[in-house]
Amino acid sequence: MHEVSPQCIARESTDSFIVSFPGTTTTDVDSVDVPFQIELPDYCQGSMLQPTTALRNDRYNTTEMVYPTSVNIVAGVHSTACLIEPKYLPMSWAHHVNPEGANYYVNNAGAVCVVTDAPLHKQDIREKIHASVEKIHILVEHLGFKLPADCELYIKPCSTSDKVSYYFVDHDSQTEFWLQNVDSEELDIPDVSSIEHLKYILQEHYWTHVEYFPHRSVSTKHRDELVNMLRHAQVDQLTSDSSTFPYDAEHCINFLALIEGSDIDNPYMTCVIARLWIVISQQRFTQFYSEDHARLCRFQRRFELSPVVQDIKAQICSALLFGMPSSIQKDLEQLFVDRIVYGMHWRKFMMTQERSWRESAYLSAGLITATAIALRFSRSLLCLTTGAVSLMLSLGALGSSIALLQRYVKGGEMNAATAAQHITEVEHDKYGFGPIAAIHSLPRALIYWTLVALAFHTLSYALTTQSIAMIATTIAMMLLAGAISFKSRSLLSNI
C-alpha cells in the first residue's frame, strides 16, 4: 500500500489517500549520544548501532540482478523422495517467507524476539548480527532500560559499512521505539502537533513491521476493532460526502467480507489486517485523531493556506473563459485540503472533467461542419471574417479537447499517490490552481466563443441579404445557441 514533498505518507500501491505536510511546526526531540563507552566483548567491537524505521526498509527498492541458466534436473528433485537440503541457519533461527515472497528470519529463543531480513545464511552477515544483538543486550542492561514484556527487535547490517540498523516494536501498545533519543527529521518522520500525535505515525510503523514479518497472528482484539471501524466507515461514507475515511463504502464491504469470512491465524491474513491498519494509522495521523483539533470533515483545514494572487490578469482570463476556471479551481482546492488527496474523490473529479472534454469534442466537430457550410455561402468581408473566426475557435476547442483527453487518458485510474504528485506539480506558486483550472475549462469556453462568433456570422449574413426572414431566423439561432451553450452538458451527459 500508498511521493509528495516535503513530507509524505503513502505506499506506492495505496489507492485510498495520500498526504504531504508543508513546513509547519516541528516538535523538538532531544538527541543525545548513546553511552557506547561500555566494555564490550571483542566480537561486539566495530559495529555501530543506527536507529531506523520500518518505513525505511528497502525491500521494494532492491536492484539485484539475476542470471538464470540451464541445470541438470536430478531425478525426483523437490519430491518427498529427494528433498533439497536447506541452507545452514544457526541454532534457534527459523526461516519464514512473507506472502509477497521475501525471506526473513526469526529467533524466539532469547528474552527478546529478533527478526531480520538480511541473508542469515551468509557467514559475515550472521556474525555481524550476532555481535550486534549481543551489543544491544549489553546496552539495555547498562542503560537500565526496561524493555516491554512483548517486544521484538528488528536488526539489519549495512552491506557497505559497519553500521547496523535497528528498531524495537511493542506488540502490546502497537508502537515502534529505540534505545536512544532520536530526531524525527533524521528518521523521515513527519512533523507532529504533539507527542500524543506522534503515537499514530509510530503505530503505522508498527503495522508496517507486522505486514513485512507476519510470523505471529494478529490478536482477536485488533481484528474486532478493525471490523468495527470498517462498519462505521461504511455507514459514514453512505451518509456523507465529507467523510475523512480513506475507503469508500464498497471497499469497506469487500474488506469486511474478507476479514469476517477468514481464519486470522495465518501469515496471509496477518498481512491483510496489518495493511488495513497501516492505512487507518495514516488516516488517524493526518486527521489529528483524538486531538482537540481533530479534523472531522475532509474540507476542514488545519494548516494555513498560502495566499493566491487574484490580479487583473487572472480576473480578465477568468472573464474570457466565462468564469469556469473559478469552479474548477474550487474543486481542486477541496481535493487537496491540507495537501491530502482521496483517490475516490479524485476519480469522481476526473470523470466529470473527461465527460466535459468529450462533450466539447463532439460539439466542436459539429460546429466545424456548420461553420464550413456557412462559409460556403459567404460573400461579404464581414461574413468571411466572422466565419473564419468561428472556424478557428471551433478547431481550437476540438484540439484542446483532444489534447486534454490524451493528457489524462489514465487520469481516472490514478491512485491517490499519483494524483497527489500530479496536483502538486500543476499547482502554481503564485496563482495556485488558477492556471490549470483555466486549461481544463478551455475547450468548453472555446465552444461558447464559437457559438458567439457563429451567431454574429449568421447575423452579418442576414443583414447583408436584408432578408427579414433571415434576420428572424438568425435571432432564433442566437437564442438557440445561447440555450445550447448552457444546456449542452445535460443534453450530452449520456453520450
Sequence and secondary structure as in RCSB ss.txt:
>XXXX:A:sequence
MHEVSPQCIARESTDSFIVSFPGTTTTDVDSVDVPFQIELPDYCQGSMLQPTTALRNDRYNTTEMVYPTSVNIVA
GVHSTACLIEPKYLPMSWAHHVNPEGANYYVNNAGAVCVVTDAPLHKQDIREKIHASVEKIHILVEHLGFKLPAD
CELYIKPCSTSDKVSYYFVDHDSQTEFWLQNVDSEELDIPDVSSIEHLKYILQEHYWTHVEYFPHRSVSTKHRDE
LVNMLRHAQVDQLTSDSSTFPYDAEHCINFLALIEGSDIDNPYMTCVIARLWIVISQQRFTQFYSEDHARLCRFQ
RRFELSPVVQDIKAQICSALLFGMPSSIQKDLEQLFVDRIVYGMHWRKFMMTQERSWRESAYLSAGLITATAIAL
RFSRSLLCLTTGAVSLMLSLGALGSSIALLQRYVKGGEMNAATAAQHITEVEHDKYGFGPIAAIHSLPRALIYWT
LVALAFHTLSYALTTQSIAMIATTIAMMLLAGAISFKSRSLLSNI
>XXXX:A:secstr
    SSEEE  TT  SEEEEE S              S   GGGTT EEEE  GGG  TTS             T
TTTSTTS        TTEEEEE TTS EEEEE SSSSEEEE S TTSHHHHHHHHHHHHHHHHHHHHHT    TT
EEEEEEE SSSSEEEEEEEETTTTEEE SS   TTTTT    SSHHHHHHHHHHHHHHHHHH   S   HHHHHH
HHHHHHHHHHHHHH S    SS HHHHHHHHHHHHTS SSSHHHHHHHHHHHHHHHHHHHHTTTTSTT   STT 
  S        HHHHHHHHHTTTHHHHHHHHHHHHTGGGEEEHHHHHHHHHHHHHHHHHHHHHHHHHHHHHHHHH
HT  SHHHHHHHHHHHHHHHHHHHHHHHHHHHTTTGGG  HHHHHHHHHHH BTTTBTHHHHHHHHHHHHHHHHH
HHHHHHHHHHHHHHHT HHHHHHHHHHHHHHHHHHHHHHHHTTT 
